[in-house]
Amino acid sequence: MAKTSSKCGACGNEMTFRYRSMPEWNIEGDLCGACYSQKLTEHYIAPDRRDVTKR
Ligand SMILES: [Zn+2]
């Protein structure tokens, strides 16, 4: 409980608010708000886009 400052698993910045990362993102620990929203966007947009652009 003593550890209040933790760092983002993606960018390494200290998180003021931590978000839980999804298992499929392969990120250890939690994420800061910026990385979380970015990962969310990638998670929902990337698979479709990649399929479309590669074909
Ligand atoms: Zn981050």
PDB file of the backbone (N, CA, C, O) and the ligand in Angstrom, with CONECT records:
HET     ZN  A 101       1
ATOM      1  N   MET A   1       0.835  -1.218   0.000  1.00  0.00           N
ATOM      2  CA  MET A   1       0.000   0.000   0.000  1.00  0.00           C
ATOM      3  C   MET A   1       0.859   1.252   0.000  1.00  0.00           C
ATOM      4  O   MET A   1       0.366   2.341  -0.295  1.00  0.00           O
ATOM      5  N   ALA A   2       2.153   1.109   0.331  1.00  0.00           N
ATOM      6  CA  ALA A   2       3.011   2.292   0.427  1.00  0.00           C
ATOM      7  C   ALA A   2       3.333   2.856  -0.945  1.00  0.00           C
ATOM      8  O   ALA A   2       3.610   4.045  -1.103  1.00  0.00           O
ATOM      9  N   LYS A   3       3.290   1.976  -1.927  1.00  0.00           N
ATOM     10  CA  LYS A   3       3.658   2.435  -3.275  1.00  0.00           C
ATOM     11  C   LYS A   3       2.477   3.157  -3.914  1.00  0.00           C
ATOM     12  O   LYS A   3       1.506   2.527  -4.334  1.00  0.00           O
ATOM     13  N   THR A   4       2.568   4.448  -3.982  1.00  0.00           N
ATOM     14  CA  THR A   4       1.484   5.195  -4.612  1.00  0.00           C
ATOM     15  C   THR A   4       1.876   5.621  -6.012  1.00  0.00           C
ATOM     16  O   THR A   4       1.025   5.775  -6.887  1.00  0.00           O
ATOM     17  N   SER A   5       3.169   5.810  -6.218  1.00  0.00           N
ATOM     18  CA  SER A   5       3.615   6.226  -7.544  1.00  0.00           C
ATOM     19  C   SER A   5       3.992   4.996  -8.360  1.00  0.00           C
ATOM     20  O   SER A   5       4.879   4.227  -7.990  1.00  0.00           O
ATOM     21  N   SER A   6       3.307   4.836  -9.459  1.00  0.00           N
ATOM     22  CA  SER A   6       3.642   3.732 -10.343  1.00  0.00           C
ATOM     23  C   SER A   6       3.782   4.280 -11.753  1.00  0.00           C
ATOM     24  O   SER A   6       3.269   5.349 -12.082  1.00  0.00           O
ATOM     25  N   LYS A   7       4.480   3.531 -12.559  1.00  0.00           N
ATOM     26  CA  LYS A   7       4.759   4.050 -13.892  1.00  0.00           C
ATOM     27  C   LYS A   7       3.999   3.295 -14.954  1.00  0.00           C
ATOM     28  O   LYS A   7       3.657   2.121 -14.810  1.00  0.00           O
ATOM     29  N   CYS A   8       3.753   4.009 -16.010  1.00  0.00           N
ATOM     30  CA  CYS A   8       3.018   3.434 -17.129  1.00  0.00           C
ATOM     31  C   CYS A   8       3.828   2.313 -17.762  1.00  0.00           C
ATOM     32  O   CYS A   8       5.033   2.455 -17.968  1.00  0.00           O
ATOM     33  N   GLY A   9       3.176   1.203 -18.071  1.00  0.00           N
ATOM     34  CA  GLY A   9       3.869   0.063 -18.642  1.00  0.00           C
ATOM     35  C   GLY A   9       4.298   0.295 -20.076  1.00  0.00           C
ATOM     36  O   GLY A   9       5.100  -0.474 -20.607  1.00  0.00           O
ATOM     37  N   ALA A  10       3.787   1.329 -20.713  1.00  0.00           N
ATOM     38  CA  ALA A  10       4.114   1.576 -22.113  1.00  0.00           C
ATOM     39  C   ALA A  10       5.123   2.700 -22.267  1.00  0.00           C
ATOM     40  O   ALA A  10       6.152   2.511 -22.915  1.00  0.00           O
ATOM     41  N   CYS A  11       4.858   3.860 -21.692  1.00  0.00           N
ATOM     42  CA  CYS A  11       5.731   5.019 -21.907  1.00  0.00           C
ATOM     43  C   CYS A  11       6.647   5.273 -20.722  1.00  0.00           C
ATOM     44  O   CYS A  11       7.628   6.005 -20.854  1.00  0.00           O
ATOM     45  N   GLY A  12       6.352   4.684 -19.567  1.00  0.00           N
ATOM     46  CA  GLY A  12       7.236   4.833 -18.428  1.00  0.00           C
ATOM     47  C   GLY A  12       6.997   6.095 -17.620  1.00  0.00           C
ATOM     48  O   GLY A  12       7.671   6.319 -16.614  1.00  0.00           O
ATOM     49  N   ASN A  13       6.067   6.910 -18.032  1.00  0.00           N
ATOM     50  CA  ASN A  13       5.747   8.105 -17.266  1.00  0.00           C
ATOM     51  C   ASN A  13       4.969   7.739 -16.012  1.00  0.00           C
ATOM     52  O   ASN A  13       4.289   6.715 -15.955  1.00  0.00           O
ATOM     53  N   GLU A  14       5.084   8.589 -15.026  1.00  0.00           N
ATOM     54  CA  GLU A  14       4.308   8.326 -13.823  1.00  0.00           C
ATOM     55  C   GLU A  14       2.835   8.576 -14.096  1.00  0.00           C
ATOM     56  O   GLU A  14       2.456   9.536 -14.766  1.00  0.00           O
ATOM     57  N   MET A  15       2.022   7.684 -13.558  1.00  0.00           N
ATOM     58  CA  MET A  15       0.594   7.788 -13.824  1.00  0.00           C
ATOM     59  C   MET A  15      -0.092   8.520 -12.688  1.00  0.00           C
ATOM     60  O   MET A  15       0.126   8.210 -11.517  1.00  0.00           O
ATOM     61  N   THR A  16      -0.902   9.472 -13.029  1.00  0.00           N
ATOM     62  CA  THR A  16      -1.740  10.098 -12.018  1.00  0.00           C
ATOM     63  C   THR A  16      -2.985   9.250 -11.814  1.00  0.00           C
ATOM     64  O   THR A  16      -3.529   9.133 -10.716  1.00  0.00           O
ATOM     65  N   PHE A  17      -3.399   8.675 -12.908  1.00  0.00           N
ATOM     66  CA  PHE A  17      -4.523   7.736 -12.838  1.00  0.00           C
ATOM     67  C   PHE A  17      -4.166   6.536 -13.687  1.00  0.00           C
ATOM     68  O   PHE A  17      -3.713   6.685 -14.823  1.00  0.00           O
ATOM     69  N   ARG A  18      -4.363   5.362 -13.150  1.00  0.00           N
ATOM     70  CA  ARG A  18      -3.924   4.194 -13.889  1.00  0.00           C
ATOM     71  C   ARG A  18      -5.101   3.454 -14.528  1.00  0.00           C
ATOM     72  O   ARG A  18      -6.195   3.344 -13.974  1.00  0.00           O
ATOM     73  N   TYR A  19      -4.815   2.973 -15.686  1.00  0.00           N
ATOM     74  CA  TYR A  19      -5.822   2.190 -16.406  1.00  0.00           C
ATOM     75  C   TYR A  19      -5.298   0.775 -16.567  1.00  0.00           C
ATOM     76  O   TYR A  19      -4.101   0.558 -16.753  1.00  0.00           O
ATOM     77  N   ARG A  20      -6.178  -0.152 -16.495  1.00  0.00           N
ATOM     78  CA  ARG A  20      -5.766  -1.536 -16.619  1.00  0.00           C
ATOM     79  C   ARG A  20      -5.580  -1.886 -18.087  1.00  0.00           C
ATOM     80  O   ARG A  20      -6.448  -1.625 -18.919  1.00  0.00           O
ATOM     81  N   SER A  21      -4.448  -2.471 -18.385  1.00  0.00           N
ATOM     82  CA  SER A  21      -4.186  -2.848 -19.774  1.00  0.00           C
ATOM     83  C   SER A  21      -4.823  -4.200 -20.071  1.00  0.00           C
ATOM     84  O   SER A  21      -4.992  -5.036 -19.183  1.00  0.00           O
ATOM     85  N   MET A  22      -5.165  -4.390 -21.310  1.00  0.00           N
ATOM     86  CA  MET A  22      -5.755  -5.664 -21.710  1.00  0.00           C
ATOM     87  C   MET A  22      -4.655  -6.702 -21.904  1.00  0.00           C
ATOM     88  O   MET A  22      -3.554  -6.365 -22.338  1.00  0.00           O
ATOM     89  N   PRO A  23      -4.946  -7.957 -21.587  1.00  0.00           N
ATOM     90  CA  PRO A  23      -3.942  -9.031 -21.706  1.00  0.00           C
ATOM     91  C   PRO A  23      -3.374  -9.122 -23.114  1.00  0.00           C
ATOM     92  O   PRO A  23      -2.189  -9.407 -23.286  1.00  0.00           O
ATOM     93  N   GLU A  24      -4.199  -8.886 -24.114  1.00  0.00           N
ATOM     94  CA  GLU A  24      -3.730  -9.054 -25.489  1.00  0.00           C
ATOM     95  C   GLU A  24      -2.806  -7.933 -25.946  1.00  0.00           C
ATOM     96  O   GLU A  24      -2.222  -8.003 -27.027  1.00  0.00           O
ATOM     97  N   TRP A  25      -2.676  -6.902 -25.120  1.00  0.00           N
ATOM     98  CA  TRP A  25      -1.746  -5.828 -25.487  1.00  0.00           C
ATOM     99  C   TRP A  25      -0.314  -6.169 -25.116  1.00  0.00           C
ATOM    100  O   TRP A  25       0.624  -5.492 -25.536  1.00  0.00           O
ATOM    101  N   ASN A  26      -0.150  -7.227 -24.324  1.00  0.00           N
ATOM    102  CA  ASN A  26       1.185  -7.644 -23.900  1.00  0.00           C
ATOM    103  C   ASN A  26       1.938  -6.544 -23.184  1.00  0.00           C
ATOM    104  O   ASN A  26       3.122  -6.328 -23.441  1.00  0.00           O
ATOM    105  N   ILE A  27       1.268  -5.855 -22.298  1.00  0.00           N
ATOM    106  CA  ILE A  27       1.915  -4.799 -21.539  1.00  0.00           C
ATOM    107  C   ILE A  27       1.902  -5.164 -20.064  1.00  0.00           C
ATOM    108  O   ILE A  27       0.868  -5.501 -19.488  1.00  0.00           O
ATOM    109  N   GLU A  28       3.079  -5.085 -19.478  1.00  0.00           N
ATOM    110  CA  GLU A  28       3.167  -5.395 -18.062  1.00  0.00           C
ATOM    111  C   GLU A  28       2.731  -4.190 -17.253  1.00  0.00           C
ATOM    112  O   GLU A  28       3.215  -3.080 -17.474  1.00  0.00           O
ATOM    113  N   GLY A  29       1.844  -4.399 -16.339  1.00  0.00           N
ATOM    114  CA  GLY A  29       1.417  -3.304 -15.476  1.00  0.00           C
ATOM    115  C   GLY A  29       0.292  -2.495 -16.089  1.00  0.00           C
ATOM    116  O   GLY A  29      -0.372  -2.919 -17.035  1.00  0.00           O
ATOM    117  N   ASP A  30       0.102  -1.335 -15.529  1.00  0.00           N
ATOM    118  CA  ASP A  30      -1.011  -0.497 -15.956  1.00  0.00           C
ATOM    119  C   ASP A  30      -0.561   0.573 -16.936  1.00  0.00           C
ATOM    120  O   ASP A  30       0.628   0.724 -17.219  1.00  0.00           O
ATOM    121  N   LEU A  31      -1.529   1.306 -17.442  1.00  0.00           N
ATOM    122  CA  LEU A  31      -1.236   2.327 -18.441  1.00  0.00           C
ATOM    123  C   LEU A  31      -1.698   3.694 -17.970  1.00  0.00           C
ATOM    124  O   LEU A  31      -2.636   3.814 -17.183  1.00  0.00           O
ATOM    125  N   CYS A  32      -1.020   4.721 -18.466  1.00  0.00           N
ATOM    126  CA  CYS A  32      -1.497   6.075 -18.216  1.00  0.00           C
ATOM    127  C   CYS A  32      -2.658   6.366 -19.174  1.00  0.00           C
ATOM    128  O   CYS A  32      -2.912   5.608 -20.109  1.00  0.00           O
ATOM    129  N   GLY A  33      -3.335   7.448 -18.927  1.00  0.00           N
ATOM    130  CA  GLY A  33      -4.516   7.766 -19.721  1.00  0.00           C
ATOM    131  C   GLY A  33      -4.218   7.883 -21.198  1.00  0.00           C
ATOM    132  O   GLY A  33      -4.989   7.413 -22.035  1.00  0.00           O
ATOM    133  N   ALA A  34      -3.094   8.513 -21.522  1.00  0.00           N
ATOM    134  CA  ALA A  34      -2.746   8.735 -22.922  1.00  0.00           C
ATOM    135  C   ALA A  34      -2.502   7.415 -23.636  1.00  0.00           C
ATOM    136  O   ALA A  34      -3.030   7.178 -24.723  1.00  0.00           O
ATOM    137  N   CYS A  35      -1.701   6.561 -23.020  1.00  0.00           N
ATOM    138  CA  CYS A  35      -1.379   5.280 -23.646  1.00  0.00           C
ATOM    139  C   CYS A  35      -2.609   4.392 -23.715  1.00  0.00           C
ATOM    140  O   CYS A  35      -2.811   3.661 -24.684  1.00  0.00           O
ATOM    141  N   TYR A  36      -3.414   4.465 -22.691  1.00  0.00           N
ATOM    142  CA  TYR A  36      -4.597   3.617 -22.665  1.00  0.00           C
ATOM    143  C   TYR A  36      -5.533   3.950 -23.815  1.00  0.00           C
ATOM    144  O   TYR A  36      -6.013   3.057 -24.513  1.00  0.00           O
ATOM    145  N   SER A  37      -5.789   5.232 -24.008  1.00  0.00           N
ATOM    146  CA  SER A  37      -6.699   5.612 -25.087  1.00  0.00           C
ATOM    147  C   SER A  37      -6.068   5.297 -26.435  1.00  0.00           C
ATOM    148  O   SER A  37      -6.760   4.927 -27.383  1.00  0.00           O
ATOM    149  N   GLN A  38      -4.750   5.446 -26.513  1.00  0.00           N
ATOM    150  CA  GLN A  38      -4.083   5.132 -27.774  1.00  0.00           C
ATOM    151  C   GLN A  38      -4.183   3.645 -28.063  1.00  0.00           C
ATOM    152  O   GLN A  38      -4.473   3.237 -29.188  1.00  0.00           O
ATOM    153  N   LYS A  39      -3.940   2.842 -27.042  1.00  0.00           N
ATOM    154  CA  LYS A  39      -4.011   1.397 -27.223  1.00  0.00           C
ATOM    155  C   LYS A  39      -5.431   0.966 -27.563  1.00  0.00           C
ATOM    156  O   LYS A  39      -5.656   0.080 -28.388  1.00  0.00           O
ATOM    157  N   LEU A  40      -6.371   1.611 -26.908  1.00  0.00           N
ATOM    158  CA  LEU A  40      -7.765   1.288 -27.197  1.00  0.00           C
ATOM    159  C   LEU A  40      -8.075   1.549 -28.663  1.00  0.00           C
ATOM    160  O   LEU A  40      -8.684   0.723 -29.343  1.00  0.00           O
ATOM    161  N   THR A  41      -7.646   2.710 -29.134  1.00  0.00           N
ATOM    162  CA  THR A  41      -7.886   3.068 -30.527  1.00  0.00           C
ATOM    163  C   THR A  41      -7.231   2.062 -31.454  1.00  0.00           C
ATOM    164  O   THR A  41      -7.845   1.580 -32.406  1.00  0.00           O
ATOM    165  N   GLU A  42      -5.964   1.749 -31.162  1.00  0.00           N
ATOM    166  CA  GLU A  42      -5.257   0.772 -31.979  1.00  0.00           C
ATOM    167  C   GLU A  42      -5.975  -0.562 -31.947  1.00  0.00           C
ATOM    168  O   GLU A  42      -6.131  -1.231 -32.969  1.00  0.00           O
ATOM    169  N   HIS A  43      -6.402  -0.931 -30.769  1.00  0.00           N
ATOM    170  CA  HIS A  43      -7.015  -2.242 -30.591  1.00  0.00           C
ATOM    171  C   HIS A  43      -8.274  -2.385 -31.440  1.00  0.00           C
ATOM    172  O   HIS A  43      -8.549  -3.449 -31.994  1.00  0.00           O
ATOM    173  N   TYR A  44      -9.027  -1.299 -31.531  1.00  0.00           N
ATOM    174  CA  TYR A  44     -10.306  -1.410 -32.239  1.00  0.00           C
ATOM    175  C   TYR A  44     -10.191  -1.050 -33.710  1.00  0.00           C
ATOM    176  O   TYR A  44     -11.007  -1.486 -34.522  1.00  0.00           O
ATOM    177  N   ILE A  45      -9.192  -0.265 -34.058  1.00  0.00           N
ATOM    178  CA  ILE A  45      -9.092   0.202 -35.436  1.00  0.00           C
ATOM    179  C   ILE A  45      -8.068  -0.609 -36.235  1.00  0.00           C
ATOM    180  O   ILE A  45      -8.303  -0.946 -37.395  1.00  0.00           O
ATOM    181  N   ALA A  46      -6.958  -0.911 -35.619  1.00  0.00           N
ATOM    182  CA  ALA A  46      -5.846  -1.518 -36.345  1.00  0.00           C
ATOM    183  C   ALA A  46      -6.192  -2.807 -37.093  1.00  0.00           C
ATOM    184  O   ALA A  46      -5.869  -2.911 -38.276  1.00  0.00           O
ATOM    185  N   PRO A  47      -6.827  -3.782 -36.467  1.00  0.00           N
ATOM    186  CA  PRO A  47      -7.068  -5.048 -37.170  1.00  0.00           C
ATOM    187  C   PRO A  47      -7.815  -4.864 -38.480  1.00  0.00           C
ATOM    188  O   PRO A  47      -7.450  -5.459 -39.494  1.00  0.00           O
ATOM    189  N   ASP A  48      -8.830  -4.066 -38.466  1.00  0.00           N
ATOM    190  CA  ASP A  48      -9.595  -3.823 -39.688  1.00  0.00           C
ATOM    191  C   ASP A  48      -8.753  -3.110 -40.722  1.00  0.00           C
ATOM    192  O   ASP A  48      -8.687  -3.513 -41.883  1.00  0.00           O
ATOM    193  N   ARG A  49      -8.116  -2.050 -40.284  1.00  0.00           N
ATOM    194  CA  ARG A  49      -7.310  -1.244 -41.209  1.00  0.00           C
ATOM    195  C   ARG A  49      -6.215  -2.081 -41.858  1.00  0.00           C
ATOM    196  O   ARG A  49      -5.978  -1.995 -43.063  1.00  0.00           O
ATOM    197  N   ARG A  50      -5.565  -2.880 -41.050  1.00  0.00           N
ATOM    198  CA  ARG A  50      -4.459  -3.669 -41.580  1.00  0.00           C
ATOM    199  C   ARG A  50      -4.951  -4.634 -42.655  1.00  0.00           C
ATOM    200  O   ARG A  50      -4.328  -4.789 -43.705  1.00  0.00           O
ATOM    201  N   ASP A  51      -6.053  -5.261 -42.375  1.00  0.00           N
ATOM    202  CA  ASP A  51      -6.611  -6.183 -43.354  1.00  0.00           C
ATOM    203  C   ASP A  51      -6.941  -5.468 -44.649  1.00  0.00           C
ATOM    204  O   ASP A  51      -6.681  -5.968 -45.743  1.00  0.00           O
ATOM    205  N   VAL A  52      -7.514  -4.296 -44.499  1.00  0.00           N
ATOM    206  CA  VAL A  52      -7.966  -3.569 -45.690  1.00  0.00           C
ATOM    207  C   VAL A  52      -6.780  -3.055 -46.488  1.00  0.00           C
ATOM    208  O   VAL A  52      -6.756  -3.163 -47.714  1.00  0.00           O
ATOM    209  N   THR A  53      -5.791  -2.493 -45.788  1.00  0.00           N
ATOM    210  CA  THR A  53      -4.682  -1.871 -46.501  1.00  0.00           C
ATOM    211  C   THR A  53      -3.736  -2.910 -47.093  1.00  0.00           C
ATOM    212  O   THR A  53      -3.057  -2.641 -48.084  1.00  0.00           O
ATOM    213  N   LYS A  54      -3.691  -4.075 -46.498  1.00  0.00           N
ATOM    214  CA  LYS A  54      -2.746  -5.081 -47.000  1.00  0.00           C
ATOM    215  C   LYS A  54      -3.276  -5.783 -48.239  1.00  0.00           C
ATOM    216  O   LYS A  54      -2.514  -6.368 -49.008  1.00  0.00           O
ATOM    217  N   ARG A  55      -4.554  -5.723 -48.421  1.00  0.00           N
ATOM    218  CA  ARG A  55      -5.095  -6.445 -49.565  1.00  0.00           C
ATOM    219  C   ARG A  55      -5.324  -5.541 -50.750  1.00  0.00           C
ATOM    220  O   ARG A  55      -5.779  -5.999 -51.798  1.00  0.00           O
TER     221      ARG A  55
HETATM  222 ZN    ZN A 101       1.841   5.883 -20.872  1.00  0.00          ZN2+
END
